Amino acid sequence: MKIFNYIFIVCLAIGALSCTGTLEDVNTDPSRLSSVDLRLLLPEVEAQAANNMGFNPARVAGIIMQQYNGLDAQQLDYNKYILGEDAMNNYWRTGLYSGVLKSAQVLESQATAEANPFYSGVAKIYFASQLADAASMFGDIPNTEALKGLEFVKPRYDSQESIYAAALTMLDNAISDLSASGDVSGGGDIIYGGSASSWVKAANGLKARYLMHTVKRNAGNAALAIAAADASFASNAENASFPFETAQTGNNPLAAFGQERPNTLGINPNFVTMLEGDPRASKYYVEVEGVLQYFDLGNSNLVWAQDDSPMPLISYTEVMFIKAEAQSMTGADASASLAAAVQSSMDLNGIAADDATAYVSALGSADIQTIIEEAYKAYFGFNFLQTWTNYRRTGFPALTPSADASPSFNPSGVVPQRYLYVESETQTNSDNVAAASANQGGSLLDNTLWAFQ
């Protein structure tokens, strides 16, 4: 399937649906498009979410976490934590609210109207996960008054706590929808080909993720996360991976960035040090003319920098790291889960069996620090946001803040704890932004968000 051949058409259709008023207004106006085929809406949602996971928030998180290194242009500023209100503006406006959240809302609304639980369930998975990940980056964000057109042109901000609660409820509702649905063949599902049971497993994996996001606030979430992980994936073959194409109109966003802005983003020497003796190192970076590069055109050995490198919404690797951490927190033996997590990462990267076995056998204690540091290495290339969240929750791996850190947006000079609210909001929705900032005790980069306190 040529995924991106028709997505532009769907974007135009969704734009028509969201141009004024509420969805109900649109659906009763015969002069405007009343519906879009669910089989076309779903791949649009899947593609938007996958691109978001390699978009600027993920790249910057990679720099913050000292895996990537800015070499030129804006990336040099990011090394110094110069991350102002403009840094995430495009993501907020086009990637998130008028992007995947609007598309998922349209998909869910129309699927519900057509009594189609498969599509409504998948839509809820995407809405919940994209919303919760945004909350992990910004804290309080619009939800209950968002995407309502002229009804709320200046939406209030919901607390991060309520966002996580809403996301977990939505994932439970998605599981209910999908459990009541049969498989859908030829339904435009790029990831699972219409398998409802596969989406149920993905939803449970995401539940485990967001339960652990908030485990510092509720220690009981660890046991719930174990149960959710057990209901999720059993192997890499079940990963919820979006298959990008080799064509440059539909390629992996990290590969695209390497091609469009060459030699502006490389690999941090600190990450190279952490990878000493790790057989995955050659899959993550290469030295070209003395510069550590994550992207090298034509180098097929760099697993996560290919045009068709997949982007998982949630992976078996992450599920097993989550389970290992939760087991360690509850006093259970986490060694088997940790070994499975690392082995799955080795397999994803095509590491030879003997090398993988030797590495896994030498893991040692399955304590929290070891688990999070191994996740740090395993998530490279596809899961930078969760790496950053893990750090903010646990303090691992221990990072030294940038020596060149600018105090402009980060007076205390710490490793950034959040992103600033974007200029499109501070300029047009300033009262609600101010209220959200006050609710959180500030909104600069050194402001620790509720979930991670």
C-alpha positions in Angstrom: 0.0 0.0 0.0 1.3 3.5 -0.8 0.3 4.9 2.5 0.8 8.6 1.7 -0.8 8.7 -1.7 -4.2 9.4 -0.3 -3.6 10.9 3.1 -3.4 14.4 1.7 -7.0 14.0 0.5 -8.1 12.8 3.9 -6.4 15.9 5.5 -8.5 18.1 3.2 -11.6 16.3 4.2 -10.8 16.6 7.9 -10.1 20.2 7.4 -13.6 20.6 6.0 -15.0 18.9 9.0 -13.2 21.1 11.5 -13.4 24.5 9.7 -16.3 25.9 11.9 -18.3 25.0 14.8 -18.8 21.5 16.2 -18.9 18.2 14.6 -22.7 18.2 14.9 -22.8 21.5 13.0 -20.8 20.0 10.2 -22.8 16.8 10.0 -26.1 18.7 9.6 -24.9 21.2 7.0 -25.5 19.7 3.5 -23.2 22.3 1.9 -20.2 20.7 3.5 -18.7 17.2 3.5 -20.7 15.1 6.0 -18.4 12.1 6.4 -15.2 10.5 5.4 -14.8 6.7 4.8 -13.5 5.2 8.0 -11.0 3.2 6.0 -9.4 6.4 4.9 -9.5 8.2 8.3 -7.7 5.4 10.2 -4.4 5.4 8.2 -4.4 9.2 8.5 -4.5 9.0 12.3 -1.8 6.2 12.3 0.5 8.2 10.1 0.1 11.5 12.0 0.9 9.8 15.3 3.9 8.0 13.9 5.3 11.3 12.5 4.7 13.0 15.9 6.9 10.4 17.5 9.8 11.5 15.4 8.9 15.2 15.3 10.7 18.0 17.1 9.6 17.0 20.6 11.3 13.7 20.2 14.4 15.0 18.6 14.8 17.7 21.3 14.2 15.0 24.0 17.0 13.1 22.5 19.3 16.1 22.9 18.1 16.8 26.4 18.8 13.1 27.3 22.3 13.4 25.8 21.8 10.8 23.1 21.7 13.3 20.3 24.0 16.2 20.0 23.3 19.5 18.2 26.0 20.2 15.6 24.6 23.2 13.8 21.6 25.5 13.4 18.8 25.3 16.0 20.1 22.1 17.4 23.1 24.0 18.8 20.6 26.2 20.8 18.9 23.0 22.0 22.2 21.8 23.5 22.2 25.0 25.6 18.5 24.5 26.6 17.5 27.5 24.6 13.9 26.2 24.2 11.6 29.1 24.0 7.9 29.4 23.2 8.6 28.9 19.5 10.3 25.5 19.9 7.2 23.3 20.0 4.8 25.6 18.2 4.5 23.5 15.0 4.0 20.3 17.0 1.3 21.8 19.2 -0.6 23.4 16.4 -0.3 21.0 13.4 1.0 17.8 14.9 -1.2 17.6 18.0 -4.4 19.6 18.2 -5.3 20.3 14.5 -3.4 17.1 13.6 -3.8 13.7 15.3 -6.2 14.7 18.0 -8.6 16.3 15.6 -8.3 13.3 13.2 -8.8 10.8 16.0 -11.8 12.8 17.3 -13.4 12.8 13.8 -12.7 9.1 13.5 -14.2 8.2 16.9 -17.3 10.4 16.4 -18.1 9.0 13.0 -17.3 5.4 14.1 -19.7 5.8 17.0 -22.4 7.2 14.8 -21.9 4.2 12.5 -21.9 1.8 15.4 -18.4 0.5 14.5 -16.6 -0.4 17.7 -13.3 -1.4 15.9 -12.7 2.1 14.6 -14.0 3.9 17.7 -11.7 1.7 19.8 -8.6 2.4 17.8 -9.4 6.2 17.7 -9.6 6.2 21.5 -6.2 4.5 21.7 -4.6 7.2 19.6 -6.4 10.1 21.3 -5.5 8.8 24.7 -1.8 8.1 24.0 -1.2 11.4 22.1 -2.9 13.4 24.8 -1.0 11.7 27.7 2.3 12.0 25.9 1.6 15.7 25.4 0.8 16.1 29.1 4.1 14.4 30.0 5.9 17.2 28.1 3.8 20.3 29.0 1.9 19.3 32.2 -1.6 21.0 32.2 -3.0 21.1 28.6 -6.4 21.7 27.0 -8.7 18.7 26.8 -12.3 19.1 27.9 -12.7 22.4 26.0 -10.3 21.6 23.2 -11.4 20.8 19.6 -14.8 22.5 20.1 -14.5 25.0 17.4 -16.2 28.4 18.0 -17.7 27.1 21.3 -14.3 27.4 23.0 -11.9 29.4 21.0 -9.8 29.9 24.1 -9.9 26.5 25.9 -9.1 26.2 29.5 -6.2 23.9 30.6 -7.0 20.7 32.4 -4.6 19.5 35.1 -2.0 16.9 34.2 -3.5 14.7 36.8 -6.9 14.8 35.1 -5.3 14.3 31.7 -3.7 11.0 32.8 -6.9 9.9 34.4 -8.9 10.7 31.2 -6.3 8.8 29.1 -6.5 5.7 31.2 -10.3 5.7 31.2 -10.2 6.2 27.4 -7.9 3.2 27.0 -10.2 1.1 29.1 -13.1 2.2 26.9 -11.1 1.3 23.8 -10.4 -2.1 25.2 -14.2 -2.6 25.7 -14.9 -1.4 22.2 -12.4 -3.6 20.6 -13.3 -6.6 22.7 -16.9 -6.3 21.3 -15.6 -6.0 17.8 -14.6 -8.6 15.3 -11.6 -8.2 13.0 -12.0 -5.8 10.1 -10.4 -6.9 6.8 -9.5 -4.3 4.2 -10.3 -1.6 6.7 -7.3 0.7 6.2 -5.5 -0.4 9.3 -1.8 -0.1 8.3 -0.4 -1.4 11.6 -2.5 -4.5 12.4 -4.5 -5.2 9.3 -7.8 -4.9 11.2 -6.9 -7.3 14.1 -9.0 -6.2 17.1 -7.1 -8.5 19.5 -3.8 -6.9 18.5 -5.1 -3.5 19.3 -6.4 -4.7 22.7 -2.8 -5.8 23.5 -1.5 -2.4 22.4 -4.0 -0.6 24.6 -2.9 -2.6 27.6 0.7 -1.8 26.9 -0.1 1.9 26.8 -2.1 1.5 30.0 1.0 0.1 31.6 3.1 3.1 30.3 0.8 5.8 31.7 0.3 4.0 35.0 4.1 4.1 35.4 4.2 7.8 34.4 2.2 8.5 37.5 3.6 5.8 39.9 5.3 8.4 42.0 1.8 9.8 42.8 0.3 6.4 43.4 2.5 3.5 44.3 -0.4 1.1 43.7 0.0 1.8 40.0 3.0 -0.6 39.8 0.8 -3.7 40.5 -1.7 -2.4 37.9 1.0 -1.9 35.4 2.2 -5.5 35.8 -1.3 -6.7 35.1 -1.6 -4.5 32.1 1.8 -5.6 30.8 0.8 -9.3 31.2 -2.3 -8.5 29.0 -0.1 -6.9 26.3 2.5 -8.2 23.9 4.4 -11.5 24.0 7.0 -10.8 21.4 8.4 -8.2 19.0 6.1 -9.6 16.3 3.2 -7.9 18.0 4.7 -4.4 18.1 2.3 -1.6 17.1 4.8 -0.4 14.5 4.0 2.1 11.7 5.8 1.0 8.5 7.3 4.0 6.8 8.1 3.9 3.1 11.4 4.3 1.2 9.8 7.1 -0.8 10.8 10.5 0.5 7.1 11.5 0.6 6.4 8.9 3.3 9.7 8.2 5.0 10.7 8.0 8.6 10.9 11.5 10.1 14.3 11.0 11.7 15.7 9.8 8.4 14.0 12.7 6.6 15.6 15.1 9.1 19.0 13.6 8.4 18.5 14.1 4.7 16.9 17.6 4.8 19.2 19.1 7.4 22.5 17.1 7.1 25.2 17.5 9.7 23.0 19.5 12.1 22.2 16.6 14.5 24.7 14.0 15.6 25.4 11.7 18.5 26.4 12.9 22.0 29.8 11.5 23.1 28.3 10.8 26.5 26.0 8.3 24.8 28.9 6.7 23.1 30.6 6.2 26.4 27.5 4.5 27.8 27.5 2.2 24.8 31.0 0.9 25.3 30.9 -2.9 24.9 27.3 -2.8 23.7 26.8 -4.7 20.4 24.1 -2.2 19.4 26.5 0.7 19.2 27.2 0.1 15.5 23.5 0.1 14.8 23.0 3.5 16.4 25.8 5.6 15.1 28.8 5.9 12.9 31.8 8.2 12.9 32.1 10.1 9.6 35.1 12.4 9.1 35.5 12.6 12.9 31.9 13.4 13.6 29.5 11.1 15.4 26.4 10.7 13.2 23.1 9.0 13.7 22.4 9.4 10.0 24.7 8.4 7.1 23.1 8.3 3.7 23.3 4.9 2.2 24.5 3.2 5.4 22.0 0.4 5.9 23.6 -0.7 9.2 22.0 2.3 11.1 18.8 0.6 12.1 16.8 3.6 13.1 17.9 6.0 10.4 16.5 4.3 7.3 13.7 5.8 5.2 11.6 2.7 6.1 12.6 2.4 9.8 9.4 1.6 11.7 8.0 3.7 14.5 6.2 1.8 17.2 3.3 3.4 19.1 4.2 0.9 21.8 6.6 -2.1 21.7 7.2 -5.4 23.4 10.6 -4.0 24.5 8.9 -1.1 26.3 6.3 -3.3 27.8 8.9 -5.6 29.3 11.0 -2.8 30.7 7.8 -1.4 32.3 7.0 -4.8 33.8 10.6 -5.1 35.1 10.5 -1.7 36.8 7.1 -2.4 38.3 8.2 -5.8 39.6 11.3 -4.2 41.2 9.1 -1.6 42.8 6.8 -4.2 44.3 9.7 -6.4 45.6 9.2 -9.1 42.9 12.1 -10.7 41.0 12.5 -8.6 37.8 15.4 -10.4 36.3 13.5 -12.4 33.7 11.5 -9.4 32.6 14.7 -7.3 32.3 16.4 -10.1 30.3 13.4 -10.3 28.0 13.4 -6.6 27.5 17.1 -6.4 26.6 16.9 -9.5 24.4 14.0 -8.0 22.5 16.0 -4.9 21.8 18.9 -7.0 20.6 16.6 -8.8 18.2 15.1 -5.5 16.9 18.6 -4.3 16.1 19.6 -7.5 14.4 22.4 -8.4 16.9 24.0 -11.8 16.5 22.7 -14.4 18.9 26.1 -15.0 20.6 26.7 -11.3 21.2 23.2 -10.8 22.5 23.4 -13.7 24.8 26.7 -12.6 26.2 25.4 -9.1 26.9 22.1 -10.3 28.5 24.0 -12.8 30.7 26.1 -10.0 32.1 23.2 -7.7 33.1 23.6 -8.3 36.8 21.1 -7.0 39.4 17.6 -6.1 38.1 17.3 -3.0 40.3 15.6 0.2 39.2 18.8 2.0 38.1 19.9 -1.0 35.9 16.4 -1.3 34.4 16.1 2.4 33.5 19.7 2.6 32.2 19.1 -0.4 30.0 15.9 1.1 28.8 17.8 4.3 28.0 20.0 2.3 25.6 17.3 0.2 24.2 14.9 3.0 23.4 17.3 4.9 21.1 15.8 5.8 17.7 12.2 5.3 18.5 11.3 6.2 22.1 13.0 9.4 23.1 10.0 10.8 24.9 9.7 7.8 27.2 13.4 7.9 27.9 13.0 11.5 29.0 10.0 10.6 31.1 11.9 7.8 32.8 14.7 10.2 33.7 12.3 12.7 35.2 10.6 10.0 37.2 13.7 8.2 38.5 16.7 10.4 38.0 18.4 7.7 35.9 20.7 7.7 34.1 22.5 10.3 36.1 23.1 13.2 33.7 25.3 16.3 34.2 23.4 19.4 32.9 24.9 21.1 29.9 27.9 23.3 30.8 26.6 25.8 28.2 23.1 25.9 29.6 21.4 29.3 29.1 19.5 30.6 32.2 16.9 32.4 29.9 14.2 29.7 30.3 16.0 27.5 32.9 17.2 29.7 35.8 18.4 26.8 37.9 20.3 25.2 35.0 18.9 21.6 35.6 18.3 19.1 32.9 15.0 20.4 31.4 11.9 19.0 33.1 9.3 20.2 30.6 8.7 22.2 27.5 7.4 25.8 27.6 3.9 26.6 26.5 3.9 27.6 22.8 3.6 31.1 21.5 0.4 30.4 19.6 -1.1 29.9 23.1 0.7 32.6 25.0 -0.4 35.1 22.4 -4.0 34.1 21.9 -5.0 32.2 25.1 -2.9 34.0 27.6 -5.3 34.0 30.5 -5.7 30.2 30.5 -1.9 29.8 30.0 -1.3 32.0 33.0 -3.8 30.0 35.1 -2.1 26.7 34.1 1.3 28.1 35.0 0.0 29.3 38.4 -1.6 25.9 39.0 1.8 24.2 38.4 4.0 26.7 40.3 5.6 27.9 37.1 6.1 27.0 33.5 9.8 27.3 32.8 12.0 24.4 31.8 13.1 23.8 35.4 9.5 23.4 36.7 8.9 19.8 37.8 5.6 18.6 36.6 3.0 17.1 39.0 3.5 13.5 37.9 7.2 13.6 38.5 7.3 15.3 41.9 
